[in-house]
Amino acid sequence: MVKPRTLPVLGSTMSFTDAGSGPLVLFLHGNPTSSYLWRNIAPAVAAHGYRTIAVDLIGMGASGASNRGYRLVDHLAHLETFLDALAVNELTLVGHDWGGVLALALARSRPDQVRGVSILEAHIHPIDSWSDLPRPDQEMFSRLRAEGSGEQTVLEENIFVEVVLPSGIVRSLSREDHDRYRAPFQDPASRAPILQWVREIPIAGNPSDVAHVIRENLDVFRDPALPTLLIHGTPGALIGPAEIAWCSAHGQSMTFAAVGAGTHFLPEDRPSEIVTALASWLTAVS
């Protein structure tokens, strides 16, 4: 049975779903989603003998607003406090998009607790130069990072929920599912976390602190004692042939799972394949 729960965290609240019993697997979503992303995955993994928690990042899903802000460092602070409140001894992390960045950072900060990390469509490397982006992406991200135009596009027009989300899914997103993703972001003020995530993407060394975190996260893949699983689709979006090749060359305890056709929001397109990959990997590394 999936139980909705809430914990007080840093003067606000963080909501999550809790299912099953056994070793803990924590699922982290990215932008502009919520724990709803994992609805077809976390309970199914729990059925294999695990306790699964899918948490809403601060300011997203059913979690409360942040009293600090919505930068990467703020999300990490809330998750660190959330994990302290859960009082768990060991866990495995699964992260999509920015949730993957957060999962890798938590693995570095909690080496005695984290038993494995799986990522899907996450930022593995910073973007070294604007020229590394396709021309349309250069124009889009330049506009979104600019004061005024970013607020208009993301906060007022809600482009990430209305356009970016469905365009990153191969299947047709149902009205019901789309409305569930819309629900936390009903007005411009509630969309502040979405805009900040866009501005956290490290391009040409900016923001420098985020670029540093992502570079340091590479150490997780190089650790022979920590199992990692890279779940990827075809053609993918953030994870393509170059990223897979880098991980193949440098990953020391890494497993790869190709789950079929998909771009960015793989949990929406390939939930059963992701469950199979996770269950097999979790069994092998436990």
C-alpha positions in Angstrom: 0.0 0.0 0.0 1.3 3.5 -0.9 1.0 5.9 2.0 1.2 9.7 1.6 3.4 11.2 4.3 4.8 14.6 5.3 7.8 15.6 7.4 8.8 19.1 8.7 12.0 20.2 7.1 13.8 23.6 7.7 10.7 25.5 8.6 8.6 24.0 5.8 7.3 20.6 4.9 8.3 17.8 2.4 5.8 15.4 1.2 6.4 11.9 0.0 4.9 8.5 -0.8 6.0 5.5 1.2 5.4 1.9 0.1 6.6 -1.6 1.0 9.2 -2.8 3.5 12.8 -3.8 3.3 15.9 -2.0 2.2 15.1 1.6 1.3 15.1 3.0 -2.2 14.7 6.8 -2.5 13.4 8.2 -5.7 14.2 11.8 -6.7 12.5 13.7 -9.5 13.6 16.7 -11.4 12.2 19.7 -13.3 9.3 20.4 -13.7 7.8 17.2 -12.2 7.1 15.7 -8.8 6.9 12.3 -7.1 4.0 11.6 -9.5 6.8 10.8 -12.0 7.4 7.6 -10.1 3.8 6.5 -9.6 4.2 3.5 -12.0 7.7 2.6 -10.7 8.2 3.0 -7.0 5.3 0.8 -5.9 6.3 -1.9 -8.4 9.9 -1.9 -7.1 8.4 -2.1 -3.6 6.7 -5.3 -4.6 10.1 -6.9 -5.1 10.8 -6.6 -1.4 11.9 -3.0 -0.9 10.7 0.1 1.0 10.3 2.8 -1.6 10.0 6.5 -0.9 9.3 9.1 -3.7 9.7 12.6 -2.3 8.5 15.9 -3.7 11.5 18.3 -3.8 11.0 21.5 -1.8 8.6 23.9 -3.5 7.4 21.2 -5.9 4.6 18.6 -5.8 2.8 18.7 -2.5 5.9 19.9 -0.5 5.8 23.4 1.0 7.6 26.5 -0.1 11.3 27.0 0.7 12.3 29.6 3.2 15.8 29.7 1.7 15.4 29.6 -2.1 15.5 27.0 -4.9 19.1 26.8 -5.9 20.8 23.4 -6.1 22.4 24.0 -2.7 19.0 24.8 -1.2 17.5 21.5 -2.5 20.5 19.6 -1.1 20.1 21.2 2.3 16.4 20.2 2.4 17.2 16.6 1.3 20.0 16.3 3.9 17.6 17.3 6.6 14.8 15.1 5.2 17.1 12.1 5.3 18.1 12.9 8.9 14.5 13.1 9.8 13.8 9.7 8.2 16.6 8.3 10.4 17.6 5.5 8.0 20.9 3.7 8.1 21.2 2.6 4.5 19.6 3.5 1.2 19.8 3.3 -2.5 19.1 6.4 -4.6 17.4 6.7 -7.9 17.3 10.1 -9.6 15.9 11.6 -12.9 17.0 14.9 -14.3 18.1 17.2 -11.5 17.1 14.3 -9.1 20.1 12.5 -10.6 22.4 15.3 -9.8 21.0 15.4 -6.2 21.4 11.6 -5.9 25.0 11.7 -6.9 25.7 14.6 -4.5 24.0 12.8 -1.6 26.1 9.7 -2.4 29.2 11.8 -1.9 28.0 13.4 1.3 26.8 10.1 2.8 29.3 7.4 1.8 28.5 5.3 4.8 24.8 5.2 4.1 24.4 5.1 0.3 24.6 1.6 -1.1 24.1 2.4 -4.8 22.9 5.1 -7.2 20.9 4.9 -10.4 20.4 7.8 -12.7 18.2 8.5 -15.7 18.5 11.5 -18.0 20.6 13.5 -15.6 23.3 16.1 -16.0 26.6 14.1 -16.0 28.9 16.9 -17.2 28.6 20.7 -17.2 28.1 22.3 -20.6 31.5 23.8 -21.3 30.5 26.3 -23.9 27.4 27.9 -25.4 28.6 26.6 -28.7 28.2 23.0 -27.5 24.4 23.6 -27.5 22.4 23.4 -30.8 21.5 26.9 -32.0 17.8 26.6 -31.0 18.8 25.6 -27.4 21.3 28.5 -27.3 18.6 30.9 -28.1 16.1 29.3 -25.7 18.4 29.1 -22.6 19.8 32.6 -23.2 16.3 33.9 -23.2 15.3 31.9 -20.1 18.4 33.0 -18.1 17.8 36.7 -18.9 16.0 38.7 -16.3 12.5 39.6 -17.5 12.2 37.2 -20.4 12.8 34.2 -18.2 10.1 35.3 -15.8 7.7 35.9 -18.6 8.3 32.6 -20.3 8.5 30.3 -17.3 6.4 32.1 -14.6 3.7 33.7 -16.6 3.4 31.4 -19.6 4.3 28.2 -17.7 6.1 26.9 -20.7 7.9 24.1 -18.9 4.8 22.4 -17.7 2.7 23.2 -20.7 5.2 22.6 -23.5 8.6 21.2 -22.4 7.1 18.3 -20.3 4.8 16.8 -23.0 7.3 17.4 -25.7 9.8 15.3 -23.8 7.5 12.3 -23.7 7.1 10.0 -26.7 3.6 8.8 -25.8 0.7 11.2 -25.6 0.4 12.6 -22.1 -3.2 12.1 -20.9 -5.2 15.1 -19.7 -5.4 13.5 -16.2 -1.7 13.0 -16.0 -0.9 16.5 -17.3 -3.3 18.0 -14.8 -1.5 16.2 -12.0 1.8 17.8 -13.1 0.0 21.2 -13.4 -1.5 21.1 -10.0 1.4 22.4 -7.9 2.1 25.3 -10.3 -1.2 27.1 -10.5 0.1 30.7 -10.4 3.4 32.5 -11.3 4.7 32.6 -7.8 4.4 28.8 -7.4 6.6 28.3 -10.5 9.7 29.9 -9.0 11.4 26.5 -8.5 11.0 25.7 -12.2 12.7 28.9 -13.3 15.5 28.5 -10.8 16.2 25.0 -12.0 16.5 26.4 -15.5 19.0 29.0 -14.3 21.0 26.3 -12.4 22.1 24.5 -15.6 25.8 25.2 -15.8 26.7 26.6 -19.2 30.2 28.0 -19.8 31.1 27.8 -16.1 28.0 29.6 -14.8 26.8 29.1 -12.2 30.2 28.1 -11.0 29.1 26.3 -7.8 26.7 24.1 -9.8 29.4 23.3 -12.3 31.7 22.3 -9.4 29.1 20.0 -7.9 28.5 18.2 -11.2 32.2 17.8 -11.8 32.7 16.4 -8.3 29.8 14.0 -8.8 31.9 12.2 -11.4 33.8 10.7 -8.5 30.8 8.6 -7.8 31.2 6.8 -11.1 34.9 6.3 -10.5 34.3 4.6 -7.1 34.8 0.8 -7.5 33.0 0.2 -4.2 29.7 1.9 -5.1 27.4 0.2 -7.6 25.9 2.6 -10.1 23.2 2.0 -12.8 22.7 4.2 -15.8 19.3 3.8 -17.3 19.0 5.3 -20.8 16.6 5.5 -23.7 16.9 5.9 -27.4 17.7 8.5 -28.5 17.6 10.1 -25.1 18.1 13.8 -24.4 20.7 14.5 -21.7 22.1 11.0 -21.9 23.2 10.1 -25.4 26.1 8.1 -27.0 28.8 10.5 -25.8 27.7 10.3 -22.1 27.3 6.5 -22.3 30.8 6.2 -23.9 32.3 8.3 -21.1 30.6 6.2 -18.4 31.7 3.0 -20.1 35.3 4.2 -20.1 35.4 5.6 -16.6 32.6 3.8 -14.6 34.3 1.4 -12.1 31.2 -0.4 -10.8 28.6 0.5 -13.4 25.7 -1.3 -15.0 23.9 -0.1 -18.1 20.3 -0.6 -18.9 18.8 0.4 -22.3 15.0 0.6 -21.9 14.0 1.4 -25.5 12.5 4.4 -27.3 12.4 7.5 -25.2 13.8 11.0 -24.9 13.9 12.9 -21.5 11.0 11.8 -19.3 11.7 8.0 -19.5 9.6 7.1 -16.4 6.5 8.3 -18.4 7.4 6.2 -21.5 9.2 3.1 -20.1 8.0 2.4 -16.6 7.9 -1.4 -16.8 11.3 -1.6 -18.4 12.7 0.7 -15.7 11.2 -1.5 -13.0 12.8 -4.5 -14.5 16.2 -2.9 -14.7 16.0 -1.6 -11.2 14.8 -4.9 -9.7 17.5 -6.8 -11.5 20.3 -4.4 -10.4 19.1 -4.1 -6.8 19.1 -7.9 -6.5 22.6 -8.1 -8.0 24.1 -5.5 -5.7 22.3 -6.3 -2.5 
